[in-house]
C-alpha cells in the first residue's frame, strides 16, 4: 500500500501521482494507492481514476480526523508524493514517524528530510521516476523494512522537545548579542515576541499528559502506532 496524506489539491500534483501509480500498477499487481484527505480537485481526480480503470486500486478516504491520520499512515507501506513546492513537509515527517519510507521527487524541503537510499527514494525524474521508485520498494520487502526503521529513527529529529529547545537556544543567543541589552529594561517587538513564545510553550507543557492536542501531535509515541494492527484493519 502506497499512501499520500494532506489536501488533494493542485499544488500537490496528485494528478501526476495518479499517472505515475498507473504505470507502477502494471508492474506491481498487488500495489494500491490510498489518498488520505480531501480537496477541491477530488471530483476531477476521481474522473481521472475512472478513465484509467483503477477504481479498485486507488482509494479516496475523504476527510479524516487529524487524530486518525497516524492509523492510516501505519496501514501503508510507502508514503509517496509528487509535490515539488514544499517548504517544511510536515506530511512527509509525519509519515516517517509511523515508519513509512518516502518515495518523492527530489525538491527543496523534501531533500532536507529524506535521505535517499536510506529513509526513502527520491527521483529527479518527475515522469517515470516515481513509478520506478514505487515499484522498486513494492517488490522489495527487505529494503522497505530497513527504510522503515531508519525513517522512524530520523523523524525523532523533529520531536517537539528537541526542536523547541533548539529554537529557544537560537532566540536566546540572538537576543544576547543585541547591543541594546545594556539598557535596564529590554524592549522592542523581538523581546515581546520571545516572551510570548516562551509563555505559550510553558502553557502547552504544563498541560496534563496527553491533554493538549498540539503536544499529542508532536510527541513521538502519538505516531508510533502498531503497523501490523493497522494493516490487519485495512485488509
FIKOLZA-1660 file (N, C-alpha, C; in steps of 0.1 Angstrom, whole numbers, plus 5000, padded with zeros to 4 digits):
% residues 235
   i   px   py   pz ch aa at
   1 5008 4988 5000  A  X  N
   1 5000 5000 5000  A  X CA
   1 5009 5013 5000  A  X  C
   2 5007 5021 4990  A  X  N
   2 5013 5034 4990  A  X CA
   2 5002 5044 4994  A  X  C
   3 5007 5055 5001  A  X  N
   3 4997 5065 5006  A  X CA
   3 5002 5079 5005  A  X  C
   4 4993 5088 5004  A  X  N
   4 4995 5102 5004  A  X CA
   4 4985 5108 5014  A  X  C
   5 4990 5117 5023  A  X  N
   5 4980 5124 5032  A  X CA
   5 4982 5139 5029  A  X  C
   6 4970 5146 5032  A  X  N
   6 4970 5160 5030  A  X CA
   6 4959 5165 5021  A  X  C
   7 4960 5177 5017  A  X  N
   7 4950 5183 5008  A  X CA
   7 4951 5177 4994  A  X  C
   8 4940 5173 4989  A  X  N
   8 4940 5168 4975  A  X CA
   8 4938 5180 4966  A  X  C
   9 4949 5187 4964  A  X  N
   9 4949 5200 4957  A  X CA
   9 4959 5200 4945  A  X  C
  10 4958 5211 4937  A  X  N
  10 4966 5212 4925  A  X CA
  10 4981 5212 4928  A  X  C
  11 4985 5220 4938  A  X  N
  11 4999 5222 4940  A  X CA
  11 5006 5209 4945  A  X  C
  12 4999 5199 4949  A  X  N
  12 5004 5187 4954  A  X CA
  12 5006 5177 4942  A  X  C
  13 5002 5181 4930  A  X  N
  13 5004 5173 4918  A  X CA
  13 4998 5159 4919  A  X  C
  14 4987 5158 4925  A  X  N
  14 4981 5145 4928  A  X CA
  14 4977 5138 4914  A  X  C
  15 4974 5146 4904  A  X  N
  15 4971 5141 4891  A  X CA
  15 4983 5134 4885  A  X  C
  16 4995 5140 4887  A  X  N
  16 5007 5134 4882  A  X CA
  16 5010 5121 4890  A  X  C
  17 5008 5121 4903  A  X  N
  17 5010 5110 4912  A  X CA
  17 5001 5098 4907  A  X  C
  18 4989 5101 4903  A  X  N
  18 4980 5090 4899  A  X CA
  18 4985 5085 4885  A  X  C
  19 4990 5093 4877  A  X  N
  19 4995 5088 4864  A  X CA
  19 5007 5079 4866  A  X  C
  20 5016 5083 4876  A  X  N
  20 5027 5075 4879  A  X CA
  20 5023 5062 4886  A  X  C
  21 5013 5062 4894  A  X  N
  21 5008 5050 4900  A  X CA
  21 5003 5040 4889  A  X  C
  22 4996 5046 4879  A  X  N
  22 4991 5037 4869  A  X CA
  22 5002 5030 4862  A  X  C
  23 5013 5036 4860  A  X  N
  23 5025 5029 4854  A  X CA
  23 5030 5018 4864  A  X  C
  24 5031 5022 4876  A  X  N
  24 5036 5012 4886  A  X CA
  24 5026 5000 4888  A  X  C
  25 5013 5003 4887  A  X  N
  25 5003 4993 4889  A  X CA
  25 5004 4981 4879  A  X  C
  26 5009 4985 4867  A  X  N
  26 5010 4974 4857  A  X CA
  26 5021 4964 4860  A  X  C
  27 5031 4969 4868  A  X  N
  27 5043 4961 4871  A  X CA
  27 5041 4954 4884  A  X  C
  28 5035 4961 4894  A  X  N
  28 5032 4955 4907  A  X CA
  28 5017 4953 4909  A  X  C
  29 5012 4942 4906  A  X  N
  29 4997 4940 4906  A  X CA
  29 4991 4940 4919  A  X  C
  30 4998 4939 4930  A  X  N
  30 4992 4940 4944  A  X CA
  30 4993 4954 4950  A  X  C
  31 4999 4963 4943  A  X  N
  31 5001 4977 4948  A  X CA
  31 4988 4985 4947  A  X  C
  32 4985 4991 4958  A  X  N
  32 4973 5000 4959  A  X CA
  32 4978 5014 4963  A  X  C
  33 4970 5024 4961  A  X  N
  33 4973 5038 4964  A  X CA
  33 4961 5043 4973  A  X  C
  34 4964 5049 4984  A  X  N
  34 4954 5055 4993  A  X CA
  34 4957 5070 4995  A  X  C
  35 4946 5078 4991  A  X  N
  35 4947 5092 4992  A  X CA
  35 4939 5097 5004  A  X  C
  36 4947 5101 5014  A  X  N
  36 4941 5104 5027  A  X CA
  36 4939 5119 5028  A  X  C
  37 4926 5123 5027  A  X  N
  37 4923 5138 5028  A  X CA
  37 4913 5141 5017  A  X  C
  38 4911 5154 5016  A  X  N
  38 4901 5159 5006  A  X CA
  38 4905 5172 5000  A  X  C
  39 4898 5177 4990  A  X  N
  39 4902 5189 4984  A  X CA
  39 4893 5192 4972  A  X  C
  40 4895 5204 4966  A  X  N
  40 4887 5209 4956  A  X CA
  40 4888 5201 4943  A  X  C
  41 4900 5194 4941  A  X  N
  41 4902 5187 4929  A  X CA
  41 4898 5172 4930  A  X  C
  42 4891 5168 4940  A  X  N
  42 4888 5154 4942  A  X CA
  42 4879 5149 4931  A  X  C
  43 4869 5156 4927  A  X  N
  43 4860 5151 4916  A  X CA
  43 4868 5149 4903  A  X  C
  44 4876 5158 4900  A  X  N
  44 4884 5157 4888  A  X CA
  44 4893 5145 4889  A  X  C
  45 4899 5143 4900  A  X  N
  45 4908 5132 4902  A  X CA
  45 4901 5118 4901  A  X  C
  46 4889 5118 4907  A  X  N
  46 4881 5106 4906  A  X CA
  46 4877 5102 4891  A  X  C
  47 4875 5113 4883  A  X  N
  47 4873 5110 4869  A  X CA
  47 4885 5105 4862  A  X  C
  48 4897 5110 4866  A  X  N
  48 4910 5105 4861  A  X CA
  48 4911 5090 4864  A  X  C
  49 4908 5087 4877  A  X  N
  49 4910 5073 4881  A  X CA
  49 4900 5064 4873  A  X  C
  50 4888 5068 4871  A  X  N
  50 4879 5060 4863  A  X CA
  50 4884 5058 4849  A  X  C
  51 4889 5069 4843  A  X  N
  51 4894 5068 4829  A  X CA
  51 4906 5058 4828  A  X  C
  52 4914 5057 4839  A  X  N
  52 4925 5048 4840  A  X CA
  52 4920 5034 4844  A  X  C
  53 4908 5033 4847  A  X  N
  53 4902 5020 4852  A  X CA
  53 4909 5015 4864  A  X  C
  54 4912 5024 4874  A  X  N
  54 4919 5020 4886  A  X CA
  54 4911 5022 4898  A  X  C
  55 4897 5021 4897  A  X  N
  55 4889 5023 4909  A  X CA
  55 4891 5013 4920  A  X  C
  56 4896 5001 4916  A  X  N
  56 4898 4991 4926  A  X CA
  56 4912 4991 4932  A  X  C
  57 4920 5001 4927  A  X  N
  57 4934 5001 4931  A  X CA
  57 4937 5015 4938  A  X  C
  58 4929 5025 4935  A  X  N
  58 4932 5038 4941  A  X CA
  58 4920 5042 4950  A  X  C
  59 4922 5045 4963  A  X  N
  59 4912 5047 4973  A  X CA
  59 4912 5061 4978  A  X  C
  60 4901 5068 4978  A  X  N
  60 4899 5081 4984  A  X CA
  60 4892 5080 4997  A  X  C
  61 4899 5084 5008  A  X  N
  61 4893 5083 5021  A  X CA
  61 4883 5095 5024  A  X  C
  62 4885 5106 5018  A  X  N
  62 4878 5118 5022  A  X CA
  62 4885 5124 5034  A  X  C
  63 4878 5133 5040  A  X  N
  63 4883 5140 5052  A  X CA
  63 4884 5130 5063  A  X  C
  64 4896 5130 5070  A  X  N
  64 4899 5121 5081  A  X CA
  64 4903 5130 5093  A  X  C
  65 4897 5127 5105  A  X  N
  65 4901 5134 5117  A  X CA
  65 4916 5134 5119  A  X  C
  66 4922 5145 5123  A  X  N
  66 4937 5145 5124  A  X CA
  66 4942 5135 5134  A  X  C
  67 4934 5131 5144  A  X  N
  67 4939 5121 5153  A  X CA
  67 4939 5107 5147  A  X  C
  68 4932 5105 5136  A  X  N
  68 4932 5092 5129  A  X CA
  68 4942 5090 5118  A  X  C
  69 4948 5102 5114  A  X  N
  69 4958 5101 5103  A  X CA
  69 4970 5091 5106  A  X  C
  70 4975 5091 5118  A  X  N
  70 4986 5081 5121  A  X CA
  70 4982 5066 5118  A  X  C
  71 4969 5063 5121  A  X  N
  71 4964 5050 5118  A  X CA
  71 4964 5046 5103  A  X  C
  72 4960 5056 5095  A  X  N
  72 4961 5054 5081  A  X CA
  72 4975 5053 5076  A  X  C
  73 4984 5061 5081  A  X  N
  73 4998 5060 5076  A  X CA
  73 5004 5047 5081  A  X  C
  74 5000 5042 5093  A  X  N
  74 5006 5030 5098  A  X CA
  74 5001 5018 5089  A  X  C
  75 4990 5020 5082  A  X  N
  75 4985 5009 5074  A  X CA
  75 4992 5008 5061  A  X  C
  76 5000 5019 5058  A  X  N
  76 5006 5020 5045  A  X CA
  76 5021 5014 5046  A  X  C
  77 5026 5010 5034  A  X  N
  77 5040 5005 5034  A  X CA
  77 5049 5016 5028  A  X  C
  78 5044 5025 5021  A  X  N
  78 5051 5036 5014  A  X CA
  78 5044 5049 5015  A  X  C
  79 5050 5060 5017  A  X  N
  79 5044 5073 5016  A  X CA
  79 5050 5079 5003  A  X  C
  80 5041 5084 4995  A  X  N
  80 5045 5089 4982  A  X CA
  80 5039 5103 4979  A  X  C
  81 5046 5112 4972  A  X  N
  81 5041 5125 4969  A  X CA
  81 5048 5129 4956  A  X  C
  82 5040 5137 4948  A  X  N
  82 5046 5142 4936  A  X CA
  82 5048 5157 4937  A  X  C
  83 5047 5163 4949  A  X  N
  83 5048 5177 4952  A  X CA
  83 5062 5182 4949  A  X  C
  84 5064 5194 4944  A  X  N
  84 5077 5199 4942  A  X CA
  84 5078 5213 4948  A  X  C
  85 5068 5217 4957  A  X  N
  85 5068 5230 4962  A  X CA
  85 5066 5230 4977  A  X  C
  86 5074 5221 4984  A  X  N
  86 5074 5220 4999  A  X CA
  86 5084 5230 5005  A  X  C
  87 5080 5235 5016  A  X  N
  87 5090 5243 5024  A  X CA
  87 5095 5235 5036  A  X  C
  88 5086 5230 5044  A  X  N
  88 5089 5221 5055  A  X CA
  88 5078 5210 5055  A  X  C
  89 5080 5199 5048  A  X  N
  89 5070 5190 5045  A  X CA
  89 5065 5181 5057  A  X  C
  90 5056 5187 5064  A  X  N
  90 5051 5180 5077  A  X CA
  90 5045 5166 5074  A  X  C
  91 5038 5165 5063  A  X  N
  91 5032 5152 5060  A  X CA
  91 5042 5141 5057  A  X  C
  92 5054 5145 5052  A  X  N
  92 5065 5136 5050  A  X CA
  92 5071 5132 5063  A  X  C
  93 5073 5141 5072  A  X  N
  93 5079 5138 5085  A  X CA
  93 5069 5130 5093  A  X  C
  94 5056 5133 5092  A  X  N
  94 5046 5125 5100  A  X CA
  94 5046 5111 5095  A  X  C
  95 5047 5109 5082  A  X  N
  95 5047 5095 5076  A  X CA
  95 5059 5088 5081  A  X  C
  96 5071 5095 5081  A  X  N
  96 5083 5088 5085  A  X CA
  96 5082 5084 5100  A  X  C
  97 5075 5092 5108  A  X  N
  97 5073 5089 5122  A  X CA
  97 5065 5076 5124  A  X  C
  98 5057 5072 5114  A  X  N
  98 5049 5059 5115  A  X CA
  98 5057 5048 5109  A  X  C
  99 5069 5051 5104  A  X  N
  99 5077 5040 5098  A  X CA
  99 5075 5039 5083  A  X  C
 100 5070 5049 5076  A  X  N
 100 5068 5048 5062  A  X CA
 100 5080 5053 5054  A  X  C
 101 5087 5045 5046  A  X  N
 101 5097 5051 5037  A  X CA
 101 5090 5060 5027  A  X  C
 102 5098 5070 5022  A  X  N
 102 5092 5080 5014  A  X CA
 102 5097 5079 4999  A  X  C
 103 5087 5079 4990  A  X  N
 103 5090 5080 4976  A  X CA
 103 5086 5094 4971  A  X  C
 104 5095 5102 4966  A  X  N
 104 5091 5115 4962  A  X CA
 104 5101 5121 4952  A  X  C
 105 5098 5133 4947  A  X  N
 105 5106 5140 4938  A  X CA
 105 5117 5148 4946  A  X  C
 106 5129 5147 4941  A  X  N
 106 5140 5155 4948  A  X CA
 106 5137 5169 4946  A  X  C
 107 5133 5176 4956  A  X  N
 107 5130 5190 4955  A  X CA
 107 5132 5197 4969  A  X  C
 108 5133 5211 4969  A  X  N
 108 5136 5218 4981  A  X CA
 108 5126 5214 4992  A  X  C
 109 5131 5213 5004  A  X  N
 109 5122 5208 5015  A  X CA
 109 5123 5193 5017  A  X  C
 110 5119 5186 5007  A  X  N
 110 5119 5172 5008  A  X CA
 110 5133 5166 5009  A  X  C
 111 5143 5172 5002  A  X  N
 111 5156 5167 5003  A  X CA
 111 5163 5170 5016  A  X  C
 112 5157 5179 5024  A  X  N
 112 5162 5182 5037  A  X CA
 112 5157 5172 5047  A  X  C
 113 5147 5164 5044  A  X  N
 113 5141 5155 5054  A  X CA
 113 5143 5140 5050  A  X  C
 114 5145 5137 5037  A  X  N
 114 5146 5123 5033  A  X CA
 114 5160 5121 5028  A  X  C
 115 5166 5110 5034  A  X  N
 115 5179 5106 5029  A  X CA
 115 5177 5095 5019  A  X  C
 116 5178 5099 5006  A  X  N
 116 5175 5089 4996  A  X CA
 116 5184 5077 4996  A  X  C
 117 5178 5065 4996  A  X  N
 117 5186 5053 4997  A  X CA
 117 5186 5047 5011  A  X  C
 118 5182 5056 5021  A  X  N
 118 5182 5051 5035  A  X CA
 118 5169 5052 5041  A  X  C
 119 5162 5064 5040  A  X  N
 119 5149 5065 5046  A  X CA
 119 5138 5067 5035  A  X  C
 120 5142 5065 5022  A  X  N
 120 5132 5066 5011  A  X CA
 120 5140 5066 4998  A  X  C
 121 5133 5069 4988  A  X  N
 121 5138 5070 4974  A  X CA
 121 5134 5083 4968  A  X  C
 122 5143 5091 4964  A  X  N
 122 5140 5104 4957  A  X CA
 122 5144 5103 4943  A  X  C
 123 5136 5109 4934  A  X  N
 123 5139 5109 4920  A  X CA
 123 5140 5123 4914  A  X  C
 124 5149 5125 4905  A  X  N
 124 5150 5138 4898  A  X CA
 124 5142 5137 4885  A  X  C
 125 5135 5126 4882  A  X  N
 125 5127 5125 4870  A  X CA
 125 5112 5124 4874  A  X  C
 126 5105 5135 4873  A  X  N
 126 5091 5135 4877  A  X CA
 126 5082 5125 4869  A  X  C
 127 5086 5123 4856  A  X  N
 127 5078 5114 4848  A  X CA
 127 5086 5101 4846  A  X  C
 128 5081 5091 4853  A  X  N
 128 5087 5078 4852  A  X CA
 128 5095 5074 4865  A  X  C
 129 5101 5084 4871  A  X  N
 129 5110 5082 4882  A  X CA
 129 5102 5077 4894  A  X  C
 130 5090 5084 4897  A  X  N
 130 5082 5080 4908  A  X CA
 130 5077 5066 4907  A  X  C
 131 5072 5062 4895  A  X  N
 131 5067 5049 4892  A  X CA
 131 5078 5038 4895  A  X  C
 132 5090 5041 4890  A  X  N
 132 5101 5031 4892  A  X CA
 132 5104 5030 4906  A  X  C
 133 5104 5041 4914  A  X  N
 133 5107 5040 4928  A  X CA
 133 5096 5033 4936  A  X  C
 134 5084 5035 4932  A  X  N
 134 5073 5028 4939  A  X CA
 134 5074 5013 4936  A  X  C
 135 5076 5009 4924  A  X  N
 135 5078 4995 4921  A  X CA
 135 5089 4989 4928  A  X  C
 136 5101 4996 4928  A  X  N
 136 5112 4991 4935  A  X CA
 136 5110 4988 4949  A  X  C
 137 5103 4996 4957  A  X  N
 137 5100 4994 4971  A  X CA
 137 5089 4983 4972  A  X  C
 138 5079 4984 4964  A  X  N
 138 5068 4975 4965  A  X CA
 138 5072 4960 4963  A  X  C
 139 5082 4958 4955  A  X  N
 139 5087 4944 4952  A  X CA
 139 5099 4940 4961  A  X  C
 140 5103 4949 4970  A  X  N
 140 5115 4946 4978  A  X CA
 140 5111 4948 4993  A  X  C
 141 5105 4938 5000  A  X  N
 141 5101 4940 5014  A  X CA
 141 5112 4942 5023  A  X  C
 142 5124 4936 5020  A  X  N
 142 5135 4937 5029  A  X CA
 142 5140 4951 5029  A  X  C
 143 5141 4958 5018  A  X  N
 143 5145 4972 5017  A  X CA
 143 5135 4981 5024  A  X  C
 144 5122 4978 5022  A  X  N
 144 5112 4985 5028  A  X CA
 144 5113 4985 5043  A  X  C
 145 5115 4973 5049  A  X  N
 145 5117 4971 5063  A  X CA
 145 5128 4979 5069  A  X  C
 146 5140 4979 5062  A  X  N
 146 5152 4986 5066  A  X CA
 146 5149 5001 5066  A  X  C
 147 5143 5006 5055  A  X  N
 147 5140 5020 5054  A  X CA
 147 5129 5024 5064  A  X  C
 148 5120 5016 5067  A  X  N
 148 5110 5019 5077  A  X CA
 148 5116 5022 5091  A  X  C
 149 5126 5014 5095  A  X  N
 149 5133 5016 5108  A  X CA
 149 5141 5029 5107  A  X  C
 150 5148 5031 5096  A  X  N
 150 5156 5043 5095  A  X CA
 150 5147 5056 5095  A  X  C
 151 5136 5055 5088  A  X  N
 151 5127 5067 5087  A  X CA
 151 5121 5070 5100  A  X  C
 152 5117 5060 5108  A  X  N
 152 5112 5063 5121  A  X CA
 152 5122 5069 5130  A  X  C
 153 5134 5064 5129  A  X  N
 153 5145 5070 5138  A  X CA
 153 5148 5084 5134  A  X  C
 154 5149 5087 5121  A  X  N
 154 5152 5101 5116  A  X CA
 154 5141 5110 5120  A  X  C
 155 5129 5106 5121  A  X  N
 155 5118 5115 5124  A  X CA
 155 5119 5121 5138  A  X  C
 156 5127 5114 5147  A  X  N
 156 5129 5120 5160  A  X CA
 156 5136 5133 5161  A  X  C
 157 5143 5136 5150  A  X  N
 157 5150 5149 5149  A  X CA
 157 5139 5161 5150  A  X  C
 158 5127 5158 5147  A  X  N
 158 5117 5168 5146  A  X CA
 158 5107 5167 5158  A  X  C
 159 5111 5159 5168  A  X  N
 159 5103 5158 5181  A  X CA
 159 5103 5172 5187  A  X  C
 160 5091 5176 5192  A  X  N
 160 5089 5189 5197  A  X CA
 160 5098 5193 5208  A  X  C
 161 5102 5184 5217  A  X  N
 161 5111 5187 5228  A  X CA
 161 5125 5191 5222  A  X  C
 162 5129 5184 5211  A  X  N
 162 5142 5187 5205  A  X CA
 162 5141 5201 5198  A  X  C
 163 5131 5203 5190  A  X  N
 163 5131 5215 5181  A  X CA
 163 5128 5227 5190  A  X  C
 164 5120 5226 5200  A  X  N
 164 5117 5237 5208  A  X CA
 164 5130 5242 5216  A  X  C
 165 5137 5232 5221  A  X  N
 165 5150 5236 5228  A  X CA
 165 5159 5243 5218  A  X  C
 166 5161 5238 5206  A  X  N
 166 5170 5244 5197  A  X CA
 166 5165 5258 5193  A  X  C
 167 5152 5260 5191  A  X  N
 167 5146 5273 5187  A  X CA
 167 5148 5283 5198  A  X  C
 168 5146 5279 5211  A  X  N
 168 5148 5288 5222  A  X CA
 168 5163 5292 5224  A  X  C
 169 5171 5282 5222  A  X  N
 169 5186 5285 5222  A  X CA
 169 5190 5295 5212  A  X  C
 170 5184 5294 5200  A  X  N
 170 5187 5304 5189  A  X CA
 170 5182 5318 5193  A  X  C
 171 5170 5318 5198  A  X  N
 171 5164 5331 5202  A  X CA
 171 5173 5337 5214  A  X  C
 172 5176 5329 5223  A  X  N
 172 5184 5334 5234  A  X CA
 172 5198 5340 5230  A  X  C
 173 5204 5332 5220  A  X  N
 173 5217 5336 5215  A  X CA
 173 5216 5350 5208  A  X  C
 174 5206 5350 5199  A  X  N
 174 5204 5363 5191  A  X CA
 174 5201 5374 5200  A  X  C
 175 5193 5371 5210  A  X  N
 175 5189 5382 5219  A  X CA
 175 5201 5387 5228  A  X  C
 176 5209 5378 5232  A  X  N
 176 5221 5382 5240  A  X CA
 176 5231 5390 5232  A  X  C
 177 5231 5389 5219  A  X  N
 177 5240 5396 5211  A  X CA
 177 5235 5410 5207  A  X  C
 178 5223 5414 5211  A  X  N
 178 5218 5427 5208  A  X CA
 178 5225 5438 5216  A  X  C
 179 5229 5449 5209  A  X  N
 179 5236 5459 5216  A  X CA
 179 5227 5467 5226  A  X  C
 180 5214 5467 5225  A  X  N
 180 5206 5474 5234  A  X CA
 180 5203 5467 5247  A  X  C
 181 5210 5455 5249  A  X  N
 181 5208 5448 5262  A  X CA
 181 5214 5456 5273  A  X  C
 182 5223 5466 5270  A  X  N
 182 5229 5473 5281  A  X CA
 182 5218 5482 5288  A  X  C
 183 5207 5484 5282  A  X  N
 183 5196 5492 5288  A  X CA
 183 5191 5484 5300  A  X  C
 184 5185 5491 5309  A  X  N
 184 5180 5484 5321  A  X CA
 184 5168 5475 5318  A  X  C
 185 5160 5480 5309  A  X  N
 185 5148 5472 5305  A  X CA
 185 5148 5468 5290  A  X  C
 186 5149 5455 5287  A  X  N
 186 5148 5451 5273  A  X CA
 186 5135 5456 5267  A  X  C
 187 5135 5459 5255  A  X  N
 187 5123 5465 5249  A  X CA
 187 5122 5461 5234  A  X  C
 188 5111 5464 5227  A  X  N
 188 5110 5462 5213  A  X CA
 188 5102 5450 5210  A  X  C
 189 5098 5449 5197  A  X  N
 189 5089 5438 5193  A  X CA
 189 5096 5424 5195  A  X  C
 190 5109 5423 5192  A  X  N
 190 5115 5410 5193  A  X CA
 190 5115 5405 5208  A  X  C
 191 5117 5414 5217  A  X  N
 191 5117 5409 5231  A  X CA
 191 5103 5405 5235  A  X  C
 192 5092 5412 5230  A  X  N
 192 5079 5408 5233  A  X CA
 192 5075 5395 5227  A  X  C
 193 5080 5393 5214  A  X  N
 193 5077 5381 5207  A  X CA
 193 5083 5369 5215  A  X  C
 194 5095 5371 5219  A  X  N
 194 5102 5360 5227  A  X CA
 194 5095 5356 5240  A  X  C
 195 5090 5367 5247  A  X  N
 195 5083 5365 5259  A  X CA
 195 5070 5357 5256  A  X  C
 196 5063 5361 5246  A  X  N
 196 5050 5355 5243  A  X CA
 196 5052 5340 5238  A  X  C
 197 5063 5338 5231  A  X  N
 197 5066 5324 5227  A  X CA
 197 5069 5315 5239  A  X  C
 198 5077 5321 5248  A  X  N
 198 5080 5313 5260  A  X CA
 198 5068 5310 5268  A  X  C
 199 5059 5320 5270  A  X  N
 199 5047 5318 5278  A  X CA
 199 5038 5308 5272  A  X  C
 200 5037 5308 5258  A  X  N
 200 5028 5299 5251  A  X CA
 200 5033 5285 5253  A  X  C
 201 5046 5283 5251  A  X  N
 201 5052 5270 5253  A  X CA
 201 5051 5265 5267  A  X  C
 202 5052 5274 5277  A  X  N
 202 5050 5270 5291  A  X CA
 202 5036 5265 5293  A  X  C
 203 5026 5271 5287  A  X  N
 203 5012 5267 5289  A  X CA
 203 5010 5253 5283  A  X  C
 204 5016 5251 5271  A  X  N
 204 5015 5238 5265  A  X CA
 204 5020 5227 5273  A  X  C
 205 5032 5229 5279  A  X  N
 205 5039 5218 5286  A  X CA
 205 5034 5217 5300  A  X  C
 206 5026 5226 5305  A  X  N
 206 5020 5225 5318  A  X CA
 206 5007 5217 5318  A  X  C
 207 5003 5214 5306  A  X  N
 207 4990 5206 5305  A  X CA
 207 4993 5192 5310  A  X  C
 208 4982 5186 5314  A  X  N
 208 4983 5172 5319  A  X CA
 208 4988 5163 5307  A  X  C
 209 4994 5152 5310  A  X  N
 209 4999 5143 5299  A  X CA
 209 4988 5139 5290  A  X  C
 210 4990 5141 5277  A  X  N
 210 4981 5137 5266  A  X CA
 210 4968 5146 5266  A  X  C
 211 4969 5157 5273  A  X  N
 211 4957 5166 5273  A  X CA
 211 4957 5175 5262  A  X  C
 212 4968 5181 5259  A  X  N
 212 4969 5192 5249  A  X CA
 212 4970 5186 5235  A  X  C
 213 4962 5188 5225  A  X  N
 213 4962 5182 5212  A  X CA
 213 4975 5185 5205  A  X  C
 214 4981 5197 5206  A  X  N
 214 4993 5200 5200  A  X CA
 214 5005 5192 5205  A  X  C
 215 5005 5190 5218  A  X  N
 215 5016 5182 5224  A  X CA
 215 5014 5168 5220  A  X  C
 216 5002 5163 5219  A  X  N
 216 4999 5149 5214  A  X CA
 216 5005 5147 5200  A  X  C
 217 5002 5157 5192  A  X  N
 217 5005 5156 5178  A  X CA
 217 5020 5155 5176  A  X  C
 218 5028 5162 5183  A  X  N
 218 5042 5162 5181  A  X CA
 218 5050 5152 5190  A  X  C
 219 5043 5145 5199  A  X  N
 219 5050 5136 5208  A  X CA
 219 5052 5123 5200  A  X  C
 220 5065 5117 5199  A  X  N
 220 5067 5106 5191  A  X CA
 220 5058 5094 5193  A  X  C
 221 5054 5091 5206  A  X  N
 221 5046 5080 5208  A  X CA
 221 5032 5081 5201  A  X  C
 222 5028 5093 5199  A  X  N
 222 5015 5095 5192  A  X CA
 222 5015 5089 5178  A  X  C
 223 5027 5090 5171  A  X  N
 223 5028 5085 5158  A  X CA
 223 5032 5070 5157  A  X  C
 224 5038 5065 5168  A  X  N
 224 5043 5051 5167  A  X CA
 224 5032 5041 5169  A  X  C
 225 5023 5040 5159  A  X  N
 225 5012 5031 5160  A  X CA
 225 5017 5017 5156  A  X  C
 226 5009 5007 5160  A  X  N
 226 5013 4993 5156  A  X CA
 226 5010 4991 5142  A  X  C
 227 5020 4989 5133  A  X  N
 227 5018 4988 5119  A  X CA
 227 5010 4975 5116  A  X  C
 228 5012 4964 5123  A  X  N
 228 5006 4952 5120  A  X CA
 228 4991 4953 5122  A  X  C
 229 4987 4959 5133  A  X  N
 229 4972 4961 5136  A  X CA
 229 4966 4969 5125  A  X  C
 230 4972 4980 5121  A  X  N
 230 4967 4989 5111  A  X CA
 230 4966 4982 5098  A  X  C
 231 4975 4974 5094  A  X  N
 231 4975 4966 5082  A  X CA
 231 4963 4956 5082  A  X  C
 232 4961 4949 5094  A  X  N
 232 4950 4940 5095  A  X CA
 232 4937 4947 5094  A  X  C
 233 4935 4959 5100  A  X  N
 233 4923 4966 5099  A  X CA
 233 4920 4970 5085  A  X  C
 234 4930 4974 5078  A  X  N
 234 4928 4978 5064  A  X CA
 234 4923 4966 5056  A  X  C
 235 4929 4954 5057  A  X  N
 235 4925 4943 5050  A  X CA
 235 4911 4938 5053  A  X  C
% end
